[in-house]
Every structure is written in structure tokens, then in C-alpha cells.
């Protein structure tokens, strides 16, 4: 004998989890690698004691 509410629960969990992963895509903006020159410039300003913007 199969317990259909158990299967329904697993389907619901999988659907909500997949939906959550899909809607979370791109929440932090576009993904890209920063320029090495810009990164080095930021490190220098951080070491000199300037405030980070």
C-alpha cells in the first residue's frame, strides 16, 4: 500500500526548492570578474587608510 500524501509532500518540497533556486538567480546583480587593475587600486586605497565606498 502506497501513501500518496508522502509522495505529495516530496513533490511539494522539490517544487518549492527548485522554484526558490530559480528565483534567486541574479539577485546580487550581474556576475563578472573585476578588472585586475581596479582590484589592485582598491587594495592600495584600503592600505593607505582611505574609507571604502
SULWO-V583153 format. One record per helix or strand of 2 or more residues. SS is the DSSP state (H for helix, E for strand). FROM is the first residue (numbers start at 1). TO is the last residue. If there is no record, write none. Layout:
# SULWO-V583153
((SS | FROM | TO) (SS | FROM | TO))
This chain:
# SULWO-V583153
((H | 4 | 23) (H | 36 | 47))
